Amino acid sequence: MSGVETAPDGLPRCPWGMTAESMADYRAYHDTEWGRPVRGDDALFERMSLEAFQSGLSWITILRRREGFRAAFADFRIAEVARFTEEDAARLLADTRIIRNRLKISATLANARLAAQLAPGELEALIWSYAPDRADRPVPRSTADVPPVTPESTALAKDLKKRGFRFVGPTTAYAMMQACGLVNDHLADCHVRAATETAAAS
């Protein structure tokens, strides 16, 4: 399976970081966001929601609509989304800036209402409580070394589902863990890996 690939700029990246110039926005996401620690209830709610919308689609599809999602969902501020009405749901179904999937929209609104019932910081604490010990994780050298699910993502998904959250299966939960820096799945020779480790330690 694939190890790192070297882009035209000479920097080695995880192969999904894409070397084609047409994927510059994907590379920027890989280099500056993916794997960096994300904190805060609203920020984590956004990542949870976007990963749910990504289910069955490519991440680039979501990434290129992210600003549209933010505008449509009040910047994913939990308190505001929790107050969305049936009229808002209908508005979202007609909004071409987002993925107009009725089940995913409904799940996002329901998840916001559940998150709004938690104490400030509780959603963050819940999600981060499933971060594995970084010292115990082998450093992946190729994409074959990166699992689609882990015991921690399975446990996180189970906990979230028990609380009523939707569209949070083990694979979606692990994608969120990767994106939000609970784990560092940048490959060993990826130029971003060391900076990601530094960010996690700060």
Rosetta constraint file for C-alpha pairs under 8 A:
AtomPair CA 1 CA 142 HARMONIC 6.26 0.50
AtomPair CA 1 CA 143 HARMONIC 6.10 0.50
AtomPair CA 1 CA 144 HARMONIC 5.59 0.50
AtomPair CA 2 CA 15 HARMONIC 6.76 0.50
AtomPair CA 2 CA 142 HARMONIC 5.38 0.50
AtomPair CA 2 CA 143 HARMONIC 5.64 0.50
AtomPair CA 2 CA 144 HARMONIC 7.36 0.50
AtomPair CA 3 CA 14 HARMONIC 6.88 0.50
AtomPair CA 3 CA 15 HARMONIC 6.83 0.50
AtomPair CA 3 CA 141 HARMONIC 6.20 0.50
AtomPair CA 3 CA 142 HARMONIC 4.22 0.50
AtomPair CA 3 CA 143 HARMONIC 6.38 0.50
AtomPair CA 3 CA 187 HARMONIC 7.28 0.50
AtomPair CA 4 CA 12 HARMONIC 5.75 0.50
AtomPair CA 4 CA 13 HARMONIC 5.08 0.50
AtomPair CA 4 CA 14 HARMONIC 4.71 0.50
AtomPair CA 4 CA 15 HARMONIC 5.47 0.50
AtomPair CA 4 CA 142 HARMONIC 7.14 0.50
AtomPair CA 4 CA 187 HARMONIC 6.86 0.50
AtomPair CA 4 CA 189 HARMONIC 6.41 0.50
AtomPair CA 4 CA 190 HARMONIC 6.11 0.50
AtomPair CA 5 CA 12 HARMONIC 5.31 0.50
AtomPair CA 5 CA 13 HARMONIC 5.39 0.50
AtomPair CA 5 CA 14 HARMONIC 6.34 0.50
AtomPair CA 5 CA 15 HARMONIC 5.40 0.50
AtomPair CA 5 CA 19 HARMONIC 7.45 0.50
AtomPair CA 6 CA 10 HARMONIC 5.69 0.50
AtomPair CA 6 CA 11 HARMONIC 5.38 0.50
AtomPair CA 6 CA 12 HARMONIC 4.19 0.50
AtomPair CA 6 CA 13 HARMONIC 6.20 0.50
AtomPair CA 6 CA 19 HARMONIC 7.16 0.50
AtomPair CA 7 CA 11 HARMONIC 5.65 0.50
AtomPair CA 7 CA 12 HARMONIC 6.38 0.50
AtomPair CA 7 CA 13 HARMONIC 7.30 0.50
AtomPair CA 7 CA 18 HARMONIC 7.68 0.50
AtomPair CA 7 CA 19 HARMONIC 4.69 0.50
AtomPair CA 7 CA 20 HARMONIC 7.72 0.50
AtomPair CA 8 CA 19 HARMONIC 6.84 0.50
AtomPair CA 11 CA 191 HARMONIC 6.44 0.50
AtomPair CA 12 CA 189 HARMONIC 6.86 0.50
AtomPair CA 12 CA 190 HARMONIC 5.28 0.50
AtomPair CA 12 CA 191 HARMONIC 5.66 0.50
AtomPair CA 13 CA 17 HARMONIC 5.99 0.50
AtomPair CA 13 CA 18 HARMONIC 7.99 0.50
AtomPair CA 13 CA 187 HARMONIC 7.77 0.50
AtomPair CA 13 CA 189 HARMONIC 7.47 0.50
AtomPair CA 13 CA 190 HARMONIC 4.52 0.50
AtomPair CA 13 CA 191 HARMONIC 6.11 0.50
AtomPair CA 13 CA 192 HARMONIC 7.36 0.50
AtomPair CA 14 CA 18 HARMONIC 7.88 0.50
AtomPair CA 14 CA 143 HARMONIC 8.00 0.50
AtomPair CA 14 CA 186 HARMONIC 6.34 0.50
AtomPair CA 14 CA 187 HARMONIC 5.98 0.50
AtomPair CA 14 CA 190 HARMONIC 5.80 0.50
AtomPair CA 15 CA 19 HARMONIC 7.83 0.50
AtomPair CA 17 CA 26 HARMONIC 6.19 0.50
AtomPair CA 17 CA 27 HARMONIC 4.87 0.50
AtomPair CA 17 CA 30 HARMONIC 5.65 0.50
AtomPair CA 17 CA 31 HARMONIC 7.98 0.50
AtomPair CA 18 CA 23 HARMONIC 6.17 0.50
AtomPair CA 18 CA 24 HARMONIC 7.88 0.50
AtomPair CA 18 CA 26 HARMONIC 6.95 0.50
AtomPair CA 18 CA 27 HARMONIC 6.19 0.50
AtomPair CA 19 CA 23 HARMONIC 7.07 0.50
AtomPair CA 19 CA 24 HARMONIC 7.93 0.50
AtomPair CA 19 CA 27 HARMONIC 7.55 0.50
AtomPair CA 20 CA 24 HARMONIC 7.22 0.50
AtomPair CA 23 CA 27 HARMONIC 6.38 0.50
AtomPair CA 24 CA 28 HARMONIC 6.19 0.50
AtomPair CA 25 CA 29 HARMONIC 6.27 0.50
AtomPair CA 26 CA 30 HARMONIC 6.22 0.50
AtomPair CA 26 CA 60 HARMONIC 6.68 0.50
AtomPair CA 26 CA 63 HARMONIC 7.83 0.50
AtomPair CA 27 CA 31 HARMONIC 6.04 0.50
AtomPair CA 28 CA 32 HARMONIC 5.91 0.50
AtomPair CA 28 CA 33 HARMONIC 7.76 0.50
AtomPair CA 29 CA 33 HARMONIC 5.18 0.50
AtomPair CA 29 CA 34 HARMONIC 6.14 0.50
AtomPair CA 30 CA 34 HARMONIC 5.13 0.50
AtomPair CA 31 CA 192 HARMONIC 6.03 0.50
AtomPair CA 32 CA 36 HARMONIC 7.60 0.50
AtomPair CA 33 CA 179 HARMONIC 7.45 0.50
AtomPair CA 34 CA 178 HARMONIC 7.07 0.50
AtomPair CA 34 CA 179 HARMONIC 4.69 0.50
AtomPair CA 34 CA 180 HARMONIC 6.80 0.50
AtomPair CA 34 CA 181 HARMONIC 7.23 0.50
AtomPair CA 35 CA 178 HARMONIC 5.54 0.50
AtomPair CA 35 CA 179 HARMONIC 4.87 0.50
AtomPair CA 35 CA 180 HARMONIC 5.54 0.50
AtomPair CA 35 CA 181 HARMONIC 4.06 0.50
AtomPair CA 35 CA 182 HARMONIC 7.45 0.50
AtomPair CA 35 CA 183 HARMONIC 6.85 0.50
AtomPair CA 35 CA 184 HARMONIC 5.57 0.50
AtomPair CA 35 CA 185 HARMONIC 7.14 0.50
AtomPair CA 35 CA 186 HARMONIC 7.43 0.50
AtomPair CA 35 CA 196 HARMONIC 6.30 0.50
AtomPair CA 36 CA 179 HARMONIC 7.14 0.50
AtomPair CA 36 CA 180 HARMONIC 5.93 0.50
AtomPair CA 36 CA 181 HARMONIC 4.66 0.50
AtomPair CA 36 CA 196 HARMONIC 5.62 0.50
AtomPair CA 36 CA 199 HARMONIC 6.33 0.50
AtomPair CA 36 CA 200 HARMONIC 6.76 0.50
AtomPair CA 37 CA 180 HARMONIC 5.13 0.50
AtomPair CA 37 CA 181 HARMONIC 4.18 0.50
AtomPair CA 37 CA 182 HARMONIC 6.71 0.50
AtomPair CA 37 CA 199 HARMONIC 6.89 0.50
AtomPair CA 37 CA 200 HARMONIC 5.92 0.50
AtomPair CA 38 CA 43 HARMONIC 6.86 0.50
AtomPair CA 38 CA 44 HARMONIC 6.71 0.50
AtomPair CA 38 CA 180 HARMONIC 4.86 0.50
AtomPair CA 38 CA 181 HARMONIC 6.51 0.50
AtomPair CA 39 CA 43 HARMONIC 6.52 0.50
AtomPair CA 39 CA 44 HARMONIC 6.59 0.50
AtomPair CA 39 CA 124 HARMONIC 6.51 0.50
AtomPair CA 40 CA 44 HARMONIC 6.16 0.50
AtomPair CA 40 CA 121 HARMONIC 6.76 0.50
AtomPair CA 40 CA 124 HARMONIC 5.87 0.50
AtomPair CA 41 CA 45 HARMONIC 6.00 0.50
AtomPair CA 41 CA 78 HARMONIC 7.80 0.50
AtomPair CA 41 CA 120 HARMONIC 7.37 0.50
AtomPair CA 41 CA 121 HARMONIC 5.99 0.50
AtomPair CA 41 CA 122 HARMONIC 7.54 0.50
AtomPair CA 41 CA 123 HARMONIC 5.58 0.50
AtomPair CA 41 CA 124 HARMONIC 5.25 0.50
AtomPair CA 42 CA 46 HARMONIC 6.18 0.50
AtomPair CA 42 CA 76 HARMONIC 6.11 0.50
AtomPair CA 42 CA 77 HARMONIC 5.33 0.50
AtomPair CA 42 CA 78 HARMONIC 5.82 0.50
AtomPair CA 43 CA 47 HARMONIC 6.49 0.50
AtomPair CA 43 CA 76 HARMONIC 7.45 0.50
AtomPair CA 44 CA 48 HARMONIC 6.06 0.50
AtomPair CA 44 CA 123 HARMONIC 7.88 0.50
AtomPair CA 44 CA 124 HARMONIC 6.86 0.50
AtomPair CA 44 CA 180 HARMONIC 7.71 0.50
AtomPair CA 45 CA 49 HARMONIC 6.04 0.50
AtomPair CA 45 CA 76 HARMONIC 6.80 0.50
AtomPair CA 45 CA 78 HARMONIC 7.22 0.50
AtomPair CA 45 CA 112 HARMONIC 7.73 0.50
AtomPair CA 46 CA 50 HARMONIC 6.09 0.50
AtomPair CA 46 CA 75 HARMONIC 7.85 0.50
AtomPair CA 46 CA 76 HARMONIC 5.38 0.50
AtomPair CA 47 CA 51 HARMONIC 6.00 0.50
AtomPair CA 47 CA 176 HARMONIC 6.42 0.50
AtomPair CA 47 CA 179 HARMONIC 7.87 0.50
AtomPair CA 47 CA 180 HARMONIC 7.62 0.50
AtomPair CA 48 CA 52 HARMONIC 6.29 0.50
AtomPair CA 48 CA 168 HARMONIC 7.75 0.50
AtomPair CA 48 CA 173 HARMONIC 7.75 0.50
AtomPair CA 48 CA 176 HARMONIC 6.28 0.50
AtomPair CA 49 CA 53 HARMONIC 6.34 0.50
AtomPair CA 49 CA 108 HARMONIC 6.02 0.50
AtomPair CA 50 CA 54 HARMONIC 6.09 0.50
AtomPair CA 50 CA 62 HARMONIC 6.98 0.50
AtomPair CA 51 CA 55 HARMONIC 6.52 0.50
AtomPair CA 51 CA 172 HARMONIC 6.11 0.50
AtomPair CA 51 CA 175 HARMONIC 7.00 0.50
AtomPair CA 51 CA 176 HARMONIC 6.42 0.50
AtomPair CA 52 CA 104 HARMONIC 6.91 0.50
AtomPair CA 52 CA 167 HARMONIC 5.52 0.50
AtomPair CA 52 CA 168 HARMONIC 6.81 0.50
AtomPair CA 52 CA 172 HARMONIC 6.57 0.50
AtomPair CA 53 CA 57 HARMONIC 7.96 0.50
AtomPair CA 53 CA 62 HARMONIC 7.39 0.50
AtomPair CA 53 CA 99 HARMONIC 6.99 0.50
AtomPair CA 53 CA 104 HARMONIC 6.14 0.50
AtomPair CA 54 CA 58 HARMONIC 6.43 0.50
AtomPair CA 54 CA 59 HARMONIC 5.94 0.50
AtomPair CA 54 CA 61 HARMONIC 7.68 0.50
AtomPair CA 54 CA 62 HARMONIC 6.14 0.50
AtomPair CA 55 CA 172 HARMONIC 7.17 0.50
AtomPair CA 57 CA 61 HARMONIC 6.91 0.50
AtomPair CA 58 CA 62 HARMONIC 7.23 0.50
AtomPair CA 59 CA 63 HARMONIC 6.07 0.50
AtomPair CA 60 CA 64 HARMONIC 6.03 0.50
AtomPair CA 61 CA 65 HARMONIC 6.66 0.50
AtomPair CA 62 CA 66 HARMONIC 5.95 0.50
AtomPair CA 62 CA 99 HARMONIC 7.98 0.50
AtomPair CA 65 CA 69 HARMONIC 6.20 0.50
AtomPair CA 65 CA 97 HARMONIC 6.23 0.50
AtomPair CA 65 CA 98 HARMONIC 6.09 0.50
AtomPair CA 66 CA 70 HARMONIC 6.16 0.50
AtomPair CA 66 CA 98 HARMONIC 7.91 0.50
AtomPair CA 67 CA 71 HARMONIC 6.19 0.50
AtomPair CA 68 CA 72 HARMONIC 6.07 0.50
AtomPair CA 68 CA 97 HARMONIC 4.86 0.50
AtomPair CA 68 CA 98 HARMONIC 5.99 0.50
AtomPair CA 69 CA 73 HARMONIC 5.91 0.50
AtomPair CA 69 CA 75 HARMONIC 7.68 0.50
AtomPair CA 69 CA 97 HARMONIC 6.76 0.50
AtomPair CA 69 CA 98 HARMONIC 5.51 0.50
AtomPair CA 70 CA 74 HARMONIC 5.91 0.50
AtomPair CA 70 CA 75 HARMONIC 4.24 0.50
AtomPair CA 70 CA 76 HARMONIC 6.25 0.50
AtomPair CA 71 CA 75 HARMONIC 5.96 0.50
AtomPair CA 72 CA 92 HARMONIC 6.86 0.50
AtomPair CA 72 CA 95 HARMONIC 7.65 0.50
AtomPair CA 72 CA 97 HARMONIC 7.93 0.50
AtomPair CA 72 CA 98 HARMONIC 7.73 0.50
AtomPair CA 73 CA 77 HARMONIC 7.73 0.50
AtomPair CA 73 CA 81 HARMONIC 6.38 0.50
AtomPair CA 74 CA 80 HARMONIC 6.72 0.50
AtomPair CA 74 CA 81 HARMONIC 6.69 0.50
AtomPair CA 76 CA 80 HARMONIC 7.73 0.50
AtomPair CA 76 CA 81 HARMONIC 6.57 0.50
AtomPair CA 77 CA 81 HARMONIC 6.22 0.50
AtomPair CA 78 CA 82 HARMONIC 5.92 0.50
AtomPair CA 78 CA 112 HARMONIC 5.40 0.50
AtomPair CA 78 CA 113 HARMONIC 7.63 0.50
AtomPair CA 78 CA 115 HARMONIC 6.80 0.50
AtomPair CA 78 CA 116 HARMONIC 6.05 0.50
AtomPair CA 79 CA 83 HARMONIC 6.77 0.50
AtomPair CA 79 CA 112 HARMONIC 7.42 0.50
AtomPair CA 79 CA 113 HARMONIC 7.92 0.50
AtomPair CA 79 CA 116 HARMONIC 5.85 0.50
AtomPair CA 80 CA 84 HARMONIC 6.91 0.50
AtomPair CA 81 CA 109 HARMONIC 6.32 0.50
AtomPair CA 81 CA 112 HARMONIC 5.94 0.50
AtomPair CA 81 CA 113 HARMONIC 7.60 0.50
AtomPair CA 82 CA 109 HARMONIC 6.15 0.50
AtomPair CA 82 CA 110 HARMONIC 7.44 0.50
AtomPair CA 82 CA 112 HARMONIC 4.80 0.50
AtomPair CA 82 CA 113 HARMONIC 4.44 0.50
AtomPair CA 82 CA 116 HARMONIC 6.55 0.50
AtomPair CA 83 CA 113 HARMONIC 7.62 0.50
AtomPair CA 84 CA 88 HARMONIC 5.55 0.50
AtomPair CA 84 CA 89 HARMONIC 7.22 0.50
AtomPair CA 84 CA 109 HARMONIC 7.01 0.50
AtomPair CA 85 CA 89 HARMONIC 6.40 0.50
AtomPair CA 86 CA 90 HARMONIC 6.25 0.50
AtomPair CA 87 CA 91 HARMONIC 6.18 0.50
AtomPair CA 88 CA 92 HARMONIC 6.16 0.50
AtomPair CA 89 CA 93 HARMONIC 6.30 0.50
AtomPair CA 89 CA 105 HARMONIC 7.05 0.50
AtomPair CA 89 CA 106 HARMONIC 7.29 0.50
AtomPair CA 90 CA 94 HARMONIC 6.56 0.50
AtomPair CA 91 CA 95 HARMONIC 6.31 0.50
AtomPair CA 92 CA 98 HARMONIC 7.80 0.50
AtomPair CA 92 CA 100 HARMONIC 6.95 0.50
AtomPair CA 92 CA 105 HARMONIC 7.40 0.50
AtomPair CA 93 CA 100 HARMONIC 5.05 0.50
AtomPair CA 93 CA 101 HARMONIC 7.01 0.50
AtomPair CA 93 CA 102 HARMONIC 6.64 0.50
AtomPair CA 93 CA 105 HARMONIC 7.73 0.50
AtomPair CA 94 CA 100 HARMONIC 7.02 0.50
AtomPair CA 95 CA 100 HARMONIC 6.98 0.50
AtomPair CA 96 CA 100 HARMONIC 7.19 0.50
AtomPair CA 100 CA 105 HARMONIC 7.41 0.50
AtomPair CA 101 CA 105 HARMONIC 6.10 0.50
AtomPair CA 102 CA 106 HARMONIC 6.06 0.50
AtomPair CA 103 CA 107 HARMONIC 6.06 0.50
AtomPair CA 104 CA 108 HARMONIC 6.12 0.50
AtomPair CA 104 CA 167 HARMONIC 7.40 0.50
AtomPair CA 105 CA 109 HARMONIC 6.39 0.50
AtomPair CA 106 CA 110 HARMONIC 6.16 0.50
AtomPair CA 107 CA 111 HARMONIC 5.90 0.50
AtomPair CA 107 CA 165 HARMONIC 7.66 0.50
AtomPair CA 107 CA 166 HARMONIC 5.58 0.50
AtomPair CA 107 CA 167 HARMONIC 6.81 0.50
AtomPair CA 108 CA 112 HARMONIC 6.15 0.50
AtomPair CA 108 CA 166 HARMONIC 7.82 0.50
AtomPair CA 109 CA 113 HARMONIC 6.45 0.50
AtomPair CA 110 CA 114 HARMONIC 6.43 0.50
AtomPair CA 110 CA 165 HARMONIC 7.44 0.50
AtomPair CA 110 CA 166 HARMONIC 7.82 0.50
AtomPair CA 111 CA 115 HARMONIC 6.06 0.50
AtomPair CA 111 CA 164 HARMONIC 7.71 0.50
AtomPair CA 111 CA 165 HARMONIC 5.37 0.50
AtomPair CA 111 CA 166 HARMONIC 6.70 0.50
AtomPair CA 112 CA 116 HARMONIC 5.99 0.50
AtomPair CA 113 CA 117 HARMONIC 6.65 0.50
AtomPair CA 114 CA 118 HARMONIC 7.11 0.50
AtomPair CA 114 CA 163 HARMONIC 7.94 0.50
AtomPair CA 114 CA 164 HARMONIC 7.36 0.50
AtomPair CA 114 CA 165 HARMONIC 7.19 0.50
AtomPair CA 115 CA 123 HARMONIC 6.80 0.50
AtomPair CA 118 CA 122 HARMONIC 5.91 0.50
AtomPair CA 118 CA 123 HARMONIC 6.84 0.50
AtomPair CA 119 CA 123 HARMONIC 7.86 0.50
AtomPair CA 121 CA 125 HARMONIC 6.13 0.50
AtomPair CA 122 CA 126 HARMONIC 5.97 0.50
AtomPair CA 123 CA 127 HARMONIC 6.22 0.50
AtomPair CA 124 CA 128 HARMONIC 6.04 0.50
AtomPair CA 125 CA 129 HARMONIC 5.87 0.50
AtomPair CA 126 CA 130 HARMONIC 7.36 0.50
AtomPair CA 127 CA 131 HARMONIC 7.58 0.50
AtomPair CA 127 CA 156 HARMONIC 7.01 0.50
AtomPair CA 128 CA 182 HARMONIC 6.75 0.50
AtomPair CA 130 CA 152 HARMONIC 5.71 0.50
AtomPair CA 130 CA 153 HARMONIC 7.36 0.50
AtomPair CA 130 CA 155 HARMONIC 7.62 0.50
AtomPair CA 130 CA 156 HARMONIC 6.26 0.50
AtomPair CA 130 CA 182 HARMONIC 7.93 0.50
AtomPair CA 131 CA 152 HARMONIC 7.11 0.50
AtomPair CA 131 CA 177 HARMONIC 7.61 0.50
AtomPair CA 131 CA 182 HARMONIC 4.93 0.50
AtomPair CA 131 CA 183 HARMONIC 6.79 0.50
AtomPair CA 132 CA 136 HARMONIC 7.78 0.50
AtomPair CA 132 CA 137 HARMONIC 7.88 0.50
AtomPair CA 132 CA 152 HARMONIC 6.87 0.50
AtomPair CA 132 CA 182 HARMONIC 7.28 0.50
AtomPair CA 132 CA 183 HARMONIC 7.18 0.50
AtomPair CA 133 CA 137 HARMONIC 7.03 0.50
AtomPair CA 134 CA 183 HARMONIC 7.03 0.50
AtomPair CA 139 CA 185 HARMONIC 7.51 0.50
AtomPair CA 139 CA 187 HARMONIC 6.90 0.50
AtomPair CA 139 CA 188 HARMONIC 5.95 0.50
AtomPair CA 140 CA 145 HARMONIC 5.05 0.50
AtomPair CA 140 CA 146 HARMONIC 6.25 0.50
AtomPair CA 140 CA 185 HARMONIC 6.64 0.50
AtomPair CA 140 CA 186 HARMONIC 7.30 0.50
AtomPair CA 140 CA 187 HARMONIC 5.11 0.50
AtomPair CA 140 CA 188 HARMONIC 5.87 0.50
AtomPair CA 141 CA 145 HARMONIC 6.52 0.50
AtomPair CA 141 CA 187 HARMONIC 5.16 0.50
AtomPair CA 141 CA 188 HARMONIC 5.13 0.50
AtomPair CA 141 CA 189 HARMONIC 7.16 0.50
AtomPair CA 142 CA 146 HARMONIC 7.33 0.50
AtomPair CA 142 CA 187 HARMONIC 6.25 0.50
AtomPair CA 143 CA 187 HARMONIC 7.60 0.50
AtomPair CA 146 CA 185 HARMONIC 6.71 0.50
AtomPair CA 148 CA 171 HARMONIC 5.94 0.50
AtomPair CA 148 CA 174 HARMONIC 7.01 0.50
AtomPair CA 148 CA 175 HARMONIC 7.93 0.50
AtomPair CA 149 CA 153 HARMONIC 6.09 0.50
AtomPair CA 149 CA 154 HARMONIC 6.88 0.50
AtomPair CA 149 CA 170 HARMONIC 5.91 0.50
AtomPair CA 149 CA 171 HARMONIC 5.24 0.50
AtomPair CA 149 CA 174 HARMONIC 5.71 0.50
AtomPair CA 150 CA 154 HARMONIC 6.15 0.50
AtomPair CA 150 CA 170 HARMONIC 7.65 0.50
AtomPair CA 150 CA 174 HARMONIC 7.07 0.50
AtomPair CA 151 CA 155 HARMONIC 6.12 0.50
AtomPair CA 152 CA 156 HARMONIC 6.07 0.50
AtomPair CA 153 CA 157 HARMONIC 6.01 0.50
AtomPair CA 153 CA 170 HARMONIC 5.16 0.50
AtomPair CA 153 CA 171 HARMONIC 7.24 0.50
AtomPair CA 153 CA 173 HARMONIC 5.37 0.50
AtomPair CA 153 CA 174 HARMONIC 5.00 0.50
AtomPair CA 153 CA 177 HARMONIC 7.52 0.50
AtomPair CA 154 CA 158 HARMONIC 6.14 0.50
AtomPair CA 154 CA 169 HARMONIC 7.40 0.50
AtomPair CA 154 CA 170 HARMONIC 4.52 0.50
AtomPair CA 154 CA 171 HARMONIC 7.87 0.50
AtomPair CA 154 CA 173 HARMONIC 7.48 0.50
AtomPair CA 154 CA 174 HARMONIC 7.98 0.50
AtomPair CA 155 CA 159 HARMONIC 6.16 0.50
AtomPair CA 155 CA 170 HARMONIC 7.75 0.50
AtomPair CA 156 CA 160 HARMONIC 6.14 0.50
AtomPair CA 156 CA 170 HARMONIC 7.43 0.50
AtomPair CA 156 CA 173 HARMONIC 6.84 0.50
AtomPair CA 157 CA 161 HARMONIC 6.01 0.50
AtomPair CA 157 CA 168 HARMONIC 5.53 0.50
AtomPair CA 157 CA 169 HARMONIC 5.26 0.50
AtomPair CA 157 CA 170 HARMONIC 5.25 0.50
AtomPair CA 157 CA 173 HARMONIC 5.91 0.50
AtomPair CA 158 CA 162 HARMONIC 6.03 0.50
AtomPair CA 158 CA 169 HARMONIC 7.71 0.50
AtomPair CA 158 CA 170 HARMONIC 7.85 0.50
AtomPair CA 159 CA 163 HARMONIC 6.44 0.50
AtomPair CA 160 CA 164 HARMONIC 6.49 0.50
AtomPair CA 160 CA 165 HARMONIC 5.31 0.50
AtomPair CA 160 CA 166 HARMONIC 7.86 0.50
AtomPair CA 160 CA 168 HARMONIC 7.01 0.50
AtomPair CA 161 CA 165 HARMONIC 4.87 0.50
AtomPair CA 161 CA 166 HARMONIC 6.33 0.50
AtomPair CA 161 CA 168 HARMONIC 6.91 0.50
AtomPair CA 167 CA 172 HARMONIC 7.59 0.50
AtomPair CA 168 CA 172 HARMONIC 5.68 0.50
AtomPair CA 168 CA 173 HARMONIC 5.78 0.50
AtomPair CA 169 CA 173 HARMONIC 5.96 0.50
AtomPair CA 170 CA 174 HARMONIC 6.06 0.50
AtomPair CA 171 CA 175 HARMONIC 6.24 0.50
AtomPair CA 172 CA 176 HARMONIC 6.29 0.50
AtomPair CA 173 CA 177 HARMONIC 6.23 0.50
AtomPair CA 174 CA 178 HARMONIC 6.15 0.50
AtomPair CA 175 CA 179 HARMONIC 6.14 0.50
AtomPair CA 176 CA 180 HARMONIC 5.90 0.50
AtomPair CA 177 CA 181 HARMONIC 6.09 0.50
AtomPair CA 177 CA 182 HARMONIC 4.93 0.50
AtomPair CA 177 CA 183 HARMONIC 6.13 0.50
AtomPair CA 178 CA 182 HARMONIC 6.17 0.50
AtomPair CA 178 CA 183 HARMONIC 5.36 0.50
AtomPair CA 178 CA 184 HARMONIC 6.42 0.50
AtomPair CA 178 CA 185 HARMONIC 6.54 0.50
AtomPair CA 181 CA 196 HARMONIC 7.95 0.50
AtomPair CA 181 CA 200 HARMONIC 7.03 0.50
AtomPair CA 184 CA 193 HARMONIC 7.43 0.50
AtomPair CA 184 CA 196 HARMONIC 7.11 0.50
AtomPair CA 184 CA 197 HARMONIC 7.23 0.50
AtomPair CA 186 CA 190 HARMONIC 6.15 0.50
AtomPair CA 186 CA 192 HARMONIC 7.02 0.50
AtomPair CA 186 CA 193 HARMONIC 5.32 0.50
AtomPair CA 187 CA 193 HARMONIC 6.82 0.50
AtomPair CA 188 CA 193 HARMONIC 6.74 0.50
AtomPair CA 189 CA 193 HARMONIC 7.50 0.50
AtomPair CA 192 CA 196 HARMONIC 6.18 0.50
AtomPair CA 193 CA 197 HARMONIC 6.28 0.50
AtomPair CA 194 CA 198 HARMONIC 6.23 0.50
AtomPair CA 195 CA 199 HARMONIC 6.15 0.50
AtomPair CA 196 CA 200 HARMONIC 6.25 0.50
AtomPair CA 197 CA 201 HARMONIC 6.30 0.50
AtomPair CA 198 CA 202 HARMONIC 6.32 0.50
